């Protein structure tokens, strides 16, 4: 299982359109093979700073969704709403380390 963190900064005045597009992304991701869950968080000090955290069963499942034409089209529509380039980080559990 992996976690994907997508960090975005919204241009002021574009929040409504942004949230509509984020909802569309979630709706389209949910039925994708390998999608497990997702959450969206807003910075308590800056409502234009958001982080989406999604969980995928495999890295391959995430890559398939990341590179899909469907997702790409929505990301392209989101781009003009962003004040900064999007940042995507992918995390996996540590290997060979016991966490208590």
Secondary structure, DSSP 4 states (H G I P E B T S, - for coil): -EEEEEEEEBPTT-HHHHHHHHHHHHHHHHTSTTEEEEEEEEETTEEEEEEEEEEES-HHHHHHHHT-HHHHHHHHHHHTTBSS--EEEEEEPPSS----
